[in-house]
Amino acid sequence: MQSHRPLMTIHLFVLGAIASVLPAICSAQAPAPAQETDEDGAVEIFDGETLDGWHAVPEGTDDDWSVEDGVIVGIGSADRNAYLVWKEDDLTDFELTLKYRLPGEGNTGVEIRAQPDESGKRPFEGYHADLGHIGIGPRILGAWDFHFATRTEYPCPRGTRLVIDEEGKTKSTMIEDAITLDDINDRDWNDVRIVAEGNRFQFFINGKPASEFTDNAKEGRLDDGTIGLQLHNEGMRVEFKDVRLKRLSNSAE
């Protein structure tokens, strides 16, 4: 009787080869996992392990940013505005929450509705929720800063509610029960919440209002853009985690 052993050996070899490459093929064809959305509709935009979806601006500042123990770490390599920028550049109305920590001194913050500054004055035009160490002053920690190419950059320090009218004139009032320095954890984690809805912008630290403004200007208002985490000072270190973005469906007019 004729032996079938060589044929069986070939079959086993082929099956083994298929089994070895099949996982790789399936992995290559499988779509990237979708971002998980929580009950409130917020999405984690930092995965705790990589900077996927983020990029450094300006060019050459990639080494300023890294991930350590589930935390985004920024270390300033020069005195300049440098950013870690989220990939979506057409964000309009949203709620952004995150935690930040400044182990030492420094000036940082979150740029929203950021658009490239064609004038070269800064990397971006944008509305900037300012953060810094305890003692840096109310015009930075808890303030809104305005990064405009040509428009007036109005003061909106911590504790202020600012309204900009259609012609660019402003009116400021104080916010009742605004955050104080006693409410901010020195060199430890603090919660930030930023709400951009229509032309109204609110900034909270540890659940308390820090500052807010409404921009009714006819010209130069920023209606969409990206999000950027900022480094400002050489040698400073800032840490971010639990970065969540919730898109708002009902826009204020």
C-alpha positions as CSV (number, residue, x, y, z in Angstrom):
1,M,0.0,0.0,0.0
2,Q,1.3,3.5,-0.9
3,S,2.4,5.7,2.0
4,H,0.7,9.1,2.4
5,R,3.2,10.4,5.0
6,P,5.0,13.0,2.7
7,L,1.6,14.4,1.7
8,M,0.5,14.6,5.3
9,T,3.7,16.4,6.2
10,I,3.1,19.0,3.5
11,H,-0.5,19.5,4.7
12,L,0.7,20.0,8.3
13,F,3.4,22.4,7.2
14,V,0.9,24.5,5.2
15,L,-1.5,24.6,8.1
16,G,1.2,25.7,10.5
17,A,2.3,28.5,8.1
18,I,-1.3,29.7,7.8
19,A,-1.7,29.6,11.6
20,S,1.4,31.7,12.1
21,V,0.4,34.5,9.8
22,L,-3.3,34.6,10.4
23,P,-3.1,36.7,13.7
24,A,-1.0,39.3,11.9
25,I,-3.4,39.5,9.0
26,C,-6.4,39.9,11.3
27,S,-4.6,42.5,13.3
28,A,-3.7,44.5,10.2
29,Q,-7.2,44.4,9.0
30,A,-8.9,45.1,12.3
31,P,-10.0,48.8,12.7
32,A,-8.5,50.9,15.4
33,P,-10.5,50.7,18.6
34,A,-13.1,53.4,18.9
35,Q,-12.7,56.0,21.7
36,E,-14.9,55.1,24.6
37,T,-17.7,57.6,25.5
38,D,-19.0,57.8,29.0
39,E,-22.5,58.3,30.2
40,D,-22.2,62.1,29.8
41,G,-20.9,61.9,26.3
42,A,-17.3,62.7,27.1
43,V,-14.4,61.0,25.3
44,E,-10.9,60.3,26.7
45,I,-8.6,62.0,24.2
46,F,-5.4,60.9,26.1
47,D,-5.1,57.1,26.3
48,G,-2.7,57.2,29.3
49,E,0.1,55.4,27.3
50,T,0.9,57.3,24.1
51,L,0.5,60.7,22.5
52,D,-1.5,59.3,19.7
53,G,-3.7,62.0,18.2
54,W,-1.4,64.8,19.5
55,H,1.4,66.7,17.9
56,A,3.9,69.3,19.1
57,V,4.0,72.9,17.8
58,P,6.2,74.5,16.8
59,E,8.3,72.0,14.9
60,G,11.3,70.7,16.8
61,T,9.6,70.6,20.1
62,D,8.5,67.0,20.1
63,D,11.1,66.1,22.8
64,D,9.4,68.6,25.2
65,W,6.5,66.1,25.6
66,S,6.3,62.6,26.8
67,V,4.2,60.1,28.8
68,E,5.2,58.9,32.3
69,D,3.1,56.7,34.5
70,G,-0.1,57.5,32.7
71,V,0.6,61.3,32.7
72,I,1.4,63.7,29.9
73,V,4.6,65.5,30.9
74,G,5.8,68.7,29.4
75,I,9.3,70.1,30.1
76,G,10.1,73.5,28.5
77,S,13.2,73.6,26.4
78,A,13.1,77.3,25.8
79,D,11.2,80.5,26.8
80,R,8.5,80.4,24.2
81,N,4.9,79.4,23.5
82,A,5.0,75.6,22.8
83,Y,2.0,73.4,22.6
84,L,0.9,69.8,22.5
85,V,-2.0,70.0,20.1
86,W,-5.0,67.8,19.6
87,K,-5.6,66.5,16.1
88,E,-9.1,68.0,15.5
89,D,-8.9,71.6,14.2
90,D,-12.6,72.4,13.8
91,L,-13.9,72.1,17.3
92,T,-16.7,74.5,18.1
93,D,-18.8,74.0,21.2
94,F,-17.4,71.6,23.8
95,E,-16.6,70.9,27.5
96,L,-13.0,70.0,28.2
97,T,-12.0,68.5,31.6
98,L,-8.5,67.6,32.8
99,K,-6.2,67.5,35.8
100,Y,-3.0,69.4,35.9
101,R,0.0,69.6,38.3
102,L,2.9,72.0,38.4
103,P,5.6,70.5,40.6
104,G,7.5,73.8,40.5
105,E,7.1,77.3,39.1
106,G,5.9,77.9,35.6
107,N,3.3,79.4,33.2
108,T,1.1,77.0,31.4
109,G,-2.6,76.7,30.3
110,V,-5.0,75.5,27.6
111,E,-5.4,77.1,24.3
112,I,-8.9,76.6,22.7
113,R,-10.4,77.5,19.3
114,A,-6.8,77.8,18.3
115,Q,-6.0,78.7,14.7
116,P,-2.6,79.2,13.1
117,D,-1.4,82.8,13.6
118,E,-0.5,83.9,10.1
119,S,1.2,87.1,11.4
120,G,3.9,85.0,13.1
121,K,3.3,86.8,16.4
122,R,2.6,83.4,18.1
123,P,2.1,79.8,16.9
124,F,-1.7,80.3,17.3
125,E,-4.4,82.8,17.7
126,G,-6.8,81.5,20.4
127,Y,-8.6,81.9,23.7
128,H,-6.2,80.9,26.5
129,A,-7.2,79.5,29.9
130,D,-4.2,80.5,31.9
131,L,-2.5,78.4,34.6
132,G,0.6,78.8,36.7
133,H,2.1,78.3,40.1
134,I,0.7,79.8,43.3
135,G,2.0,83.3,43.5
136,I,2.3,83.9,39.7
137,G,-0.6,86.4,40.0
138,P,-4.3,86.8,39.1
139,R,-3.5,87.8,35.5
140,I,-2.2,84.3,34.8
141,L,-3.5,81.7,37.3
142,G,-7.2,81.4,36.6
143,A,-7.4,84.1,34.0
144,W,-8.4,84.2,30.4
145,D,-5.8,85.5,28.1
146,F,-6.4,86.5,24.5
147,H,-3.9,85.5,21.8
148,F,-4.9,87.7,18.8
149,A,-2.8,88.7,15.8
150,T,-4.5,92.2,15.4
151,R,-7.3,92.5,17.9
152,T,-7.0,94.1,21.3
153,E,-5.9,91.6,23.9
154,Y,-8.2,92.5,26.8
155,P,-7.5,91.7,30.5
156,C,-9.7,89.1,32.0
157,P,-8.0,88.2,35.3
158,R,-9.0,85.6,37.8
159,G,-12.4,86.4,39.3
160,T,-13.6,88.5,36.3
161,R,-16.6,88.2,34.0
162,L,-15.8,90.1,30.8
163,V,-18.2,91.0,28.0
164,I,-16.9,92.2,24.7
165,D,-19.5,94.1,22.6
166,E,-19.9,94.1,18.8
167,E,-17.6,97.1,18.5
168,G,-14.9,95.7,20.7
169,K,-15.7,97.7,23.8
170,T,-15.6,95.8,27.1
171,K,-17.4,95.7,30.4
172,S,-16.0,93.8,33.4
173,T,-17.7,92.6,36.6
174,M,-16.6,90.5,39.5
175,I,-17.8,86.8,39.8
176,E,-19.4,86.0,43.1
177,D,-17.8,83.0,44.9
178,A,-14.9,82.9,42.4
179,I,-12.0,80.6,43.2
180,T,-9.3,81.9,45.6
181,L,-5.7,80.8,46.1
182,D,-6.8,78.8,49.1
183,D,-8.9,76.6,46.8
184,I,-5.9,75.6,44.6
185,N,-3.6,72.8,45.5
186,D,0.0,74.0,45.5
187,R,2.3,71.6,43.6
188,D,-0.5,69.0,43.5
189,W,-3.3,67.9,41.2
190,N,-6.1,70.4,40.3
191,D,-9.2,69.9,38.2
192,V,-9.9,72.1,35.2
193,R,-13.1,72.5,33.4
194,I,-13.5,74.7,30.3
195,V,-16.8,75.3,28.5
196,A,-17.0,76.8,25.1
197,E,-20.5,77.4,23.9
198,G,-21.2,79.8,21.1
199,N,-19.5,83.1,22.1
200,R,-19.5,82.4,25.8
201,F,-16.5,80.8,27.5
202,Q,-16.2,79.6,31.1
203,F,-13.2,78.5,33.1
204,F,-13.4,76.5,36.3
205,I,-10.7,75.2,38.7
206,N,-11.6,72.6,41.3
207,G,-15.3,73.1,40.7
208,K,-15.2,76.9,41.3
209,P,-15.5,79.6,38.6
210,A,-12.1,81.2,37.8
211,S,-13.1,83.6,35.0
212,E,-15.4,83.9,32.0
213,F,-16.0,86.0,29.0
214,T,-18.4,86.6,26.1
215,D,-17.1,87.7,22.8
216,N,-19.7,89.5,20.7
217,A,-17.2,91.1,18.3
218,K,-18.3,91.4,14.7
219,E,-14.8,90.8,13.4
220,G,-12.0,88.5,14.6
221,R,-14.1,86.3,16.8
222,L,-12.8,82.7,16.8
223,D,-15.6,80.3,16.1
224,D,-13.7,77.0,15.8
225,G,-10.2,75.6,16.1
226,T,-8.1,73.1,18.0
227,I,-7.0,72.5,21.6
228,G,-3.4,72.9,22.8
229,L,-1.7,72.3,26.1
230,Q,0.9,74.9,26.7
231,L,4.5,75.2,27.9
232,H,5.9,78.7,28.3
233,N,9.2,78.7,30.3
234,E,12.5,77.0,29.9
235,G,13.1,74.3,32.5
236,M,9.5,74.2,33.8
237,R,7.6,71.0,34.2
238,V,3.8,70.5,33.9
239,E,1.7,67.4,34.0
240,F,-1.7,66.6,32.6
241,K,-4.0,63.6,32.9
242,D,-7.6,62.5,32.6
243,V,-8.1,64.7,29.5
244,R,-11.8,64.4,28.4
245,L,-13.7,66.1,25.6
246,K,-17.4,66.4,25.4
247,R,-18.9,67.9,22.3
248,L,-22.0,70.0,22.9
249,S,-24.9,69.7,20.5
250,N,-26.8,72.8,21.5
251,S,-24.8,75.9,20.6
252,A,-25.5,79.3,22.0
253,E,-26.2,82.0,19.5
